[in-house]
Amino acid sequence: MQISKSELELISELIKELRKKKGLSQEEFSHLINIDRKYASLIEKGDRNLSILMLLKITKGLGISLGDFLKIESII
């Protein structure tokens, strides 16, 4: 089963929105979770499918659990 583009875009937008709410630039956030800033940009644009491990890394950096992230995503 593949994730549709719109579902991926929703997840990407949520990541971007939560990062901004934490007051972090893309560069600061990518440094915090130890990924390249260009890769962070691609994630936020919806140009990269995320592994569960990467999503865990991202949610940890955002200070929320994966479960809470998925609950937020499901109501959008």
Biopython code that builds the backbone (N, CA, C, O; Angstrom):
import numpy as np
from Bio.PDB.StructureBuilder import StructureBuilder

atoms = [
    (1, "MET", "N", (0.837, -1.182, 0.000)),
    (1, "MET", "CA", (0.000, 0.000, 0.000)),
    (1, "MET", "C", (0.882, 1.246, 0.000)),
    (1, "MET", "O", (1.760, 1.397, 0.850)),
    (2, "GLN", "N", (0.643, 2.120, -0.948)),
    (2, "GLN", "CA", (1.425, 3.348, -1.036)),
    (2, "GLN", "C", (0.668, 4.510, -0.406)),
    (2, "GLN", "O", (-0.563, 4.549, -0.408)),
    (3, "ILE", "N", (1.416, 5.433, 0.122)),
    (3, "ILE", "CA", (0.841, 6.655, 0.670)),
    (3, "ILE", "C", (0.584, 7.603, -0.487)),
    (3, "ILE", "O", (1.458, 7.811, -1.329)),
    (4, "SER", "N", (-0.612, 8.177, -0.533)),
    (4, "SER", "CA", (-0.919, 9.113, -1.604)),
    (4, "SER", "C", (-0.158, 10.419, -1.384)),
    (4, "SER", "O", (0.287, 10.718, -0.276)),
    (5, "LYS", "N", (-0.024, 11.175, -2.448)),
    (5, "LYS", "CA", (0.687, 12.452, -2.381)),
    (5, "LYS", "C", (0.026, 13.376, -1.357)),
    (5, "LYS", "O", (0.718, 14.065, -0.606)),
    (6, "SER", "N", (-1.291, 13.394, -1.322)),
    (6, "SER", "CA", (-1.967, 14.298, -0.387)),
    (6, "SER", "C", (-1.715, 13.894, 1.065)),
    (6, "SER", "O", (-1.586, 14.762, 1.928)),
    (7, "GLU", "N", (-1.645, 12.599, 1.348)),
    (7, "GLU", "CA", (-1.337, 12.142, 2.707)),
    (7, "GLU", "C", (0.085, 12.527, 3.090)),
    (7, "GLU", "O", (0.330, 12.979, 4.209)),
    (8, "LEU", "N", (1.004, 12.353, 2.184)),
    (8, "LEU", "CA", (2.398, 12.724, 2.429)),
    (8, "LEU", "C", (2.522, 14.232, 2.635)),
    (8, "LEU", "O", (3.285, 14.685, 3.489)),
    (9, "GLU", "N", (1.777, 15.001, 1.858)),
    (9, "GLU", "CA", (1.803, 16.450, 2.007)),
    (9, "GLU", "C", (1.248, 16.876, 3.365)),
    (9, "GLU", "O", (1.767, 17.814, 3.972)),
    (10, "LEU", "N", (0.202, 16.202, 3.853)),
    (10, "LEU", "CA", (-0.358, 16.509, 5.173)),
    (10, "LEU", "C", (0.670, 16.271, 6.272)),
    (10, "LEU", "O", (0.834, 17.096, 7.171)),
    (11, "ILE", "N", (1.354, 15.147, 6.193)),
    (11, "ILE", "CA", (2.382, 14.820, 7.183)),
    (11, "ILE", "C", (3.508, 15.840, 7.118)),
    (11, "ILE", "O", (3.986, 16.308, 8.151)),
    (12, "SER", "N", (3.930, 16.185, 5.918)),
    (12, "SER", "CA", (5.012, 17.154, 5.734)),
    (12, "SER", "C", (4.638, 18.523, 6.275)),
    (12, "SER", "O", (5.441, 19.174, 6.943)),
    (13, "GLU", "N", (3.418, 18.957, 5.986)),
    (13, "GLU", "CA", (2.953, 20.254, 6.478)),
    (13, "GLU", "C", (2.879, 20.268, 8.002)),
    (13, "GLU", "O", (3.213, 21.271, 8.632)),
    (14, "LEU", "N", (2.447, 19.168, 8.588)),
    (14, "LEU", "CA", (2.358, 19.081, 10.041)),
    (14, "LEU", "C", (3.743, 19.171, 10.674)),
    (14, "LEU", "O", (3.924, 19.858, 11.680)),
    (15, "ILE", "N", (4.709, 18.490, 10.096)),
    (15, "ILE", "CA", (6.088, 18.566, 10.597)),
    (15, "ILE", "C", (6.576, 20.011, 10.553)),
    (15, "ILE", "O", (7.139, 20.515, 11.526)),
    (16, "LYS", "N", (6.357, 20.672, 9.419)),
    (16, "LYS", "CA", (6.790, 22.059, 9.255)),
    (16, "LYS", "C", (6.101, 22.972, 10.271)),
    (16, "LYS", "O", (6.750, 23.809, 10.899)),
    (17, "GLU", "N", (4.798, 22.809, 10.428)),
    (17, "GLU", "CA", (4.033, 23.636, 11.360)),
    (17, "GLU", "C", (4.504, 23.443, 12.803)),
    (17, "GLU", "O", (4.673, 24.417, 13.537)),
    (18, "LEU", "N", (4.714, 22.195, 13.208)),
    (18, "LEU", "CA", (5.161, 21.919, 14.574)),
    (18, "LEU", "C", (6.573, 22.440, 14.816)),
    (18, "LEU", "O", (6.882, 22.929, 15.903)),
    (19, "ARG", "N", (7.430, 22.336, 13.801)),
    (19, "ARG", "CA", (8.799, 22.868, 13.921)),
    (19, "ARG", "C", (8.756, 24.373, 14.138)),
    (19, "ARG", "O", (9.453, 24.906, 15.002)),
    (20, "LYS", "N", (7.940, 25.045, 13.355)),
    (20, "LYS", "CA", (7.831, 26.502, 13.480)),
    (20, "LYS", "C", (7.252, 26.898, 14.833)),
    (20, "LYS", "O", (7.687, 27.888, 15.422)),
    (21, "LYS", "N", (6.279, 26.142, 15.333)),
    (21, "LYS", "CA", (5.700, 26.430, 16.643)),
    (21, "LYS", "C", (6.734, 26.305, 17.754)),
    (21, "LYS", "O", (6.637, 26.982, 18.777)),
    (22, "LYS", "N", (7.722, 25.443, 17.554)),
    (22, "LYS", "CA", (8.810, 25.315, 18.525)),
    (22, "LYS", "C", (9.839, 26.435, 18.368)),
    (22, "LYS", "O", (10.778, 26.535, 19.157)),
    (23, "GLY", "N", (9.661, 27.272, 17.350)),
    (23, "GLY", "CA", (10.564, 28.400, 17.133)),
    (23, "GLY", "C", (11.896, 28.001, 16.530)),
    (23, "GLY", "O", (12.898, 28.693, 16.709)),
    (24, "LEU", "N", (11.909, 26.882, 15.813)),
    (24, "LEU", "CA", (13.157, 26.390, 15.226)),
    (24, "LEU", "C", (13.203, 26.648, 13.722)),
    (24, "LEU", "O", (12.216, 26.450, 13.013)),
    (25, "SER", "N", (14.345, 27.085, 13.260)),
    (25, "SER", "CA", (14.561, 27.168, 11.812)),
    (25, "SER", "C", (14.786, 25.749, 11.295)),
    (25, "SER", "O", (15.026, 24.821, 12.068)),
    (26, "GLN", "N", (14.705, 25.605, 9.999)),
    (26, "GLN", "CA", (14.992, 24.293, 9.407)),
    (26, "GLN", "C", (16.402, 23.848, 9.752)),
    (26, "GLN", "O", (16.637, 22.679, 10.060)),
    (27, "GLU", "N", (17.326, 24.775, 9.700)),
    (27, "GLU", "CA", (18.723, 24.452, 9.999)),
    (27, "GLU", "C", (18.887, 23.998, 11.453)),
    (27, "GLU", "O", (19.561, 23.005, 11.725)),
    (28, "GLU", "N", (18.272, 24.727, 12.378)),
    (28, "GLU", "CA", (18.354, 24.362, 13.795)),
    (28, "GLU", "C", (17.725, 22.987, 14.044)),
    (28, "GLU", "O", (18.275, 22.159, 14.771)),
    (29, "PHE", "N", (16.572, 22.765, 13.429)),
    (29, "PHE", "CA", (15.878, 21.499, 13.631)),
    (29, "PHE", "C", (16.668, 20.334, 13.035)),
    (29, "PHE", "O", (16.790, 19.278, 13.656)),
    (30, "SER", "N", (17.198, 20.531, 11.840)),
    (30, "SER", "CA", (17.966, 19.452, 11.206)),
    (30, "SER", "C", (19.211, 19.120, 12.031)),
    (30, "SER", "O", (19.602, 17.957, 12.131)),
    (31, "HIS", "N", (19.824, 20.132, 12.613)),
    (31, "HIS", "CA", (20.983, 19.906, 13.477)),
    (31, "HIS", "C", (20.559, 19.140, 14.733)),
    (31, "HIS", "O", (21.251, 18.222, 15.172)),
    (32, "LEU", "N", (19.421, 19.525, 15.304)),
    (32, "LEU", "CA", (18.901, 18.877, 16.511)),
    (32, "LEU", "C", (18.667, 17.380, 16.311)),
    (32, "LEU", "O", (18.961, 16.574, 17.194)),
    (33, "ILE", "N", (18.131, 17.016, 15.135)),
    (33, "ILE", "CA", (17.828, 15.598, 14.898)),
    (33, "ILE", "C", (18.886, 14.906, 14.037)),
    (33, "ILE", "O", (18.724, 13.756, 13.628)),
    (34, "ASN", "N", (19.970, 15.635, 13.775)),
    (34, "ASN", "CA", (21.132, 15.067, 13.088)),
    (34, "ASN", "C", (20.834, 14.579, 11.670)),
    (34, "ASN", "O", (21.164, 13.454, 11.297)),
    (35, "ILE", "N", (20.194, 15.466, 10.888)),
    (35, "ILE", "CA", (20.002, 15.198, 9.463)),
    (35, "ILE", "C", (20.464, 16.415, 8.682)),
    (35, "ILE", "O", (20.590, 17.504, 9.244)),
    (36, "ASP", "N", (20.710, 16.245, 7.420)),
    (36, "ASP", "CA", (21.120, 17.336, 6.548)),
    (36, "ASP", "C", (19.958, 18.309, 6.361)),
    (36, "ASP", "O", (18.811, 17.879, 6.234)),
    (37, "ARG", "N", (20.238, 19.611, 6.342)),
    (37, "ARG", "CA", (19.183, 20.608, 6.181)),
    (37, "ARG", "C", (18.449, 20.450, 4.853)),
    (37, "ARG", "O", (17.241, 20.676, 4.786)),
    (38, "LYS", "N", (19.153, 20.070, 3.812)),
    (38, "LYS", "CA", (18.510, 19.858, 2.508)),
    (38, "LYS", "C", (17.514, 18.704, 2.581)),
    (38, "LYS", "O", (16.450, 18.749, 1.963)),
    (39, "TYR", "N", (17.867, 17.674, 3.340)),
    (39, "TYR", "CA", (16.959, 16.545, 3.509)),
    (39, "TYR", "C", (15.724, 16.979, 4.300)),
    (39, "TYR", "O", (14.607, 16.564, 3.991)),
    (40, "ALA", "N", (15.931, 17.816, 5.322)),
    (40, "ALA", "CA", (14.806, 18.343, 6.099)),
    (40, "ALA", "C", (13.875, 19.142, 5.195)),
    (40, "ALA", "O", (12.654, 19.049, 5.320)),
    (41, "SER", "N", (14.439, 19.912, 4.301)),
    (41, "SER", "CA", (13.649, 20.693, 3.356)),
    (41, "SER", "C", (12.819, 19.781, 2.456)),
    (41, "SER", "O", (11.642, 20.046, 2.213)),
    (42, "LEU", "N", (13.428, 18.718, 1.967)),
    (42, "LEU", "CA", (12.709, 17.775, 1.104)),
    (42, "LEU", "C", (11.566, 17.087, 1.861)),
    (42, "LEU", "O", (10.501, 16.834, 1.298)),
    (43, "ILE", "N", (11.799, 16.792, 3.130)),
    (43, "ILE", "CA", (10.754, 16.183, 3.958)),
    (43, "ILE", "C", (9.577, 17.149, 4.077)),
    (43, "ILE", "O", (8.425, 16.758, 3.893)),
    (44, "GLU", "N", (9.870, 18.404, 4.385)),
    (44, "GLU", "CA", (8.817, 19.396, 4.577)),
    (44, "GLU", "C", (8.090, 19.748, 3.287)),
    (44, "GLU", "O", (6.963, 20.241, 3.333)),
    (45, "LYS", "N", (8.705, 19.506, 2.152)),
    (45, "LYS", "CA", (8.047, 19.724, 0.862)),
    (45, "LYS", "C", (7.223, 18.507, 0.440)),
    (45, "LYS", "O", (6.461, 18.569, -0.525)),
    (46, "GLY", "N", (7.382, 17.408, 1.165)),
    (46, "GLY", "CA", (6.667, 16.186, 0.793)),
    (46, "GLY", "C", (7.346, 15.420, -0.321)),
    (46, "GLY", "O", (6.720, 14.605, -0.999)),
    (47, "ASP", "N", (8.632, 15.683, -0.509)),
    (47, "ASP", "CA", (9.385, 15.026, -1.582)),
    (47, "ASP", "C", (10.118, 13.765, -1.133)),
    (47, "ASP", "O", (10.838, 13.153, -1.921)),
    (48, "ARG", "N", (9.940, 13.378, 0.121)),
    (48, "ARG", "CA", (10.597, 12.173, 0.636)),
    (48, "ARG", "C", (9.602, 11.347, 1.439)),
    (48, "ARG", "O", (8.901, 11.869, 2.306)),
    (49, "ASN", "N", (9.548, 10.060, 1.141)),
    (49, "ASN", "CA", (8.789, 9.142, 1.986)),
    (49, "ASN", "C", (9.606, 8.922, 3.254)),
    (49, "ASN", "O", (10.830, 8.805, 3.201)),
    (50, "LEU", "N", (8.929, 8.866, 4.377)),
    (50, "LEU", "CA", (9.628, 8.741, 5.649)),
    (50, "LEU", "C", (9.561, 7.316, 6.170)),
    (50, "LEU", "O", (8.509, 6.678, 6.151)),
    (51, "SER", "N", (10.697, 6.833, 6.634)),
    (51, "SER", "CA", (10.701, 5.548, 7.332)),
    (51, "SER", "C", (10.157, 5.784, 8.726)),
    (51, "SER", "O", (10.123, 6.921, 9.196)),
    (52, "ILE", "N", (9.738, 4.738, 9.382)),
    (52, "ILE", "CA", (9.240, 4.854, 10.746)),
    (52, "ILE", "C", (10.347, 5.365, 11.669)),
    (52, "ILE", "O", (10.076, 6.116, 12.607)),
    (53, "LEU", "N", (11.574, 4.966, 11.411)),
    (53, "LEU", "CA", (12.691, 5.431, 12.235)),
    (53, "LEU", "C", (12.920, 6.929, 12.073)),
    (53, "LEU", "O", (13.205, 7.627, 13.046)),
    (54, "MET", "N", (12.797, 7.422, 10.843)),
    (54, "MET", "CA", (12.963, 8.860, 10.612)),
    (54, "MET", "C", (11.808, 9.623, 11.255)),
    (54, "MET", "O", (12.017, 10.686, 11.839)),
    (55, "LEU", "N", (10.606, 9.094, 11.154)),
    (55, "LEU", "CA", (9.465, 9.752, 11.783)),
    (55, "LEU", "C", (9.619, 9.773, 13.302)),
    (55, "LEU", "O", (9.239, 10.752, 13.945)),
    (56, "LEU", "N", (10.163, 8.724, 13.874)),
    (56, "LEU", "CA", (10.438, 8.706, 15.315)),
    (56, "LEU", "C", (11.470, 9.773, 15.689)),
    (56, "LEU", "O", (11.322, 10.465, 16.697)),
    (57, "LYS", "N", (12.500, 9.895, 14.877)),
    (57, "LYS", "CA", (13.545, 10.895, 15.108)),
    (57, "LYS", "C", (12.948, 12.308, 15.042)),
    (57, "LYS", "O", (13.265, 13.167, 15.865)),
    (58, "ILE", "N", (12.093, 12.526, 14.065)),
    (58, "ILE", "CA", (11.464, 13.832, 13.885)),
    (58, "ILE", "C", (10.547, 14.156, 15.061)),
    (58, "ILE", "O", (10.617, 15.251, 15.618)),
    (59, "THR", "N", (9.695, 13.217, 15.438)),
    (59, "THR", "CA", (8.757, 13.492, 16.533)),
    (59, "THR", "C", (9.500, 13.687, 17.855)),
    (59, "THR", "O", (9.098, 14.506, 18.682)),
    (60, "LYS", "N", (10.563, 12.947, 18.050)),
    (60, "LYS", "CA", (11.370, 13.140, 19.256)),
    (60, "LYS", "C", (11.952, 14.551, 19.275)),
    (60, "LYS", "O", (11.955, 15.210, 20.314)),
    (61, "GLY", "N", (12.438, 15.009, 18.137)),
    (61, "GLY", "CA", (12.968, 16.362, 18.031)),
    (61, "GLY", "C", (11.902, 17.432, 18.231)),
    (61, "GLY", "O", (12.196, 18.537, 18.688)),
    (62, "LEU", "N", (10.665, 17.097, 17.886)),
    (62, "LEU", "CA", (9.552, 18.022, 18.080)),
    (62, "LEU", "C", (9.021, 17.982, 19.505)),
    (62, "LEU", "O", (8.204, 18.815, 19.899)),
    (63, "GLY", "N", (9.495, 17.002, 20.277)),
    (63, "GLY", "CA", (9.079, 16.893, 21.670)),
    (63, "GLY", "C", (7.706, 16.282, 21.861)),
    (63, "GLY", "O", (7.050, 16.522, 22.874)),
    (64, "ILE", "N", (7.264, 15.484, 20.878)),
    (64, "ILE", "CA", (5.986, 14.789, 21.011)),
    (64, "ILE", "C", (6.179, 13.315, 20.695)),
    (64, "ILE", "O", (7.142, 12.933, 20.029)),
    (65, "SER", "N", (5.267, 12.498, 21.172)),
    (65, "SER", "CA", (5.368, 11.070, 20.876)),
    (65, "SER", "C", (4.855, 10.810, 19.465)),
    (65, "SER", "O", (4.091, 11.602, 18.913)),
    (66, "LEU", "N", (5.274, 9.714, 18.902)),
    (66, "LEU", "CA", (4.796, 9.319, 17.580)),
    (66, "LEU", "C", (3.279, 9.139, 17.617)),
    (66, "LEU", "O", (2.577, 9.525, 16.683)),
    (67, "GLY", "N", (2.782, 8.552, 18.704)),
    (67, "GLY", "CA", (1.338, 8.360, 18.853)),
    (67, "GLY", "C", (0.580, 9.674, 18.816)),
    (67, "GLY", "O", (-0.443, 9.785, 18.140)),
    (68, "ASP", "N", (1.077, 10.676, 19.542)),
    (68, "ASP", "CA", (0.426, 11.991, 19.536)),
    (68, "ASP", "C", (0.502, 12.630, 18.154)),
    (68, "ASP", "O", (-0.457, 13.255, 17.701)),
    (69, "PHE", "N", (1.628, 12.477, 17.492)),
    (69, "PHE", "CA", (1.779, 13.021, 16.140)),
    (69, "PHE", "C", (0.743, 12.397, 15.212)),
    (69, "PHE", "O", (0.099, 13.100, 14.433)),
    (70, "LEU", "N", (0.586, 11.090, 15.294)),
    (70, "LEU", "CA", (-0.368, 10.413, 14.418)),
    (70, "LEU", "C", (-1.805, 10.789, 14.750)),
    (70, "LEU", "O", (-2.654, 10.839, 13.859)),
    (71, "LYS", "N", (-2.088, 11.053, 16.025)),
    (71, "LYS", "CA", (-3.429, 11.518, 16.389)),
    (71, "LYS", "C", (-3.698, 12.879, 15.805)),
    (71, "LYS", "O", (-4.794, 13.129, 15.303)),
    (72, "ILE", "N", (-2.721, 13.770, 15.858)),
    (72, "ILE", "CA", (-2.879, 15.106, 15.280)),
    (72, "ILE", "C", (-3.106, 14.972, 13.791)),
    (72, "ILE", "O", (-4.003, 15.610, 13.240)),
    (73, "GLU", "N", (-2.304, 14.149, 13.129)),
    (73, "GLU", "CA", (-2.382, 13.981, 11.685)),
    (73, "GLU", "C", (-3.737, 13.419, 11.277)),
    (73, "GLU", "O", (-4.255, 13.776, 10.219)),
    (74, "SER", "N", (-4.317, 12.550, 12.095)),
    (74, "SER", "CA", (-5.571, 11.906, 11.715)),
    (74, "SER", "C", (-6.768, 12.841, 11.805)),
    (74, "SER", "O", (-7.801, 12.571, 11.191)),
    (75, "ILE", "N", (-6.655, 13.945, 12.561)),
    (75, "ILE", "CA", (-7.784, 14.864, 12.650)),
    (75, "ILE", "C", (-7.687, 16.022, 11.674)),
    (75, "ILE", "O", (-8.617, 16.822, 11.571)),
    (76, "ILE", "N", (-6.594, 16.124, 10.970)),
    (76, "ILE", "CA", (-6.415, 17.207, 9.990)),
    (76, "ILE", "C", (-7.187, 16.879, 8.729)),
    (76, "ILE", "O", (-7.173, 17.659, 7.776)),
]
sb = StructureBuilder()
sb.init_structure("model")
sb.init_model(0)
sb.init_chain("A")
sb.init_seg("    ")
for serial, (resi, resn, name, xyz) in enumerate(atoms, 1):
    if name == "N":
        sb.init_residue(resn, " ", resi, " ")
    sb.init_atom(name, np.array(xyz, "f"), 0.0, 1.0, " ", f" {name:<3s}", serial, name[0])
structure = sb.get_structure()
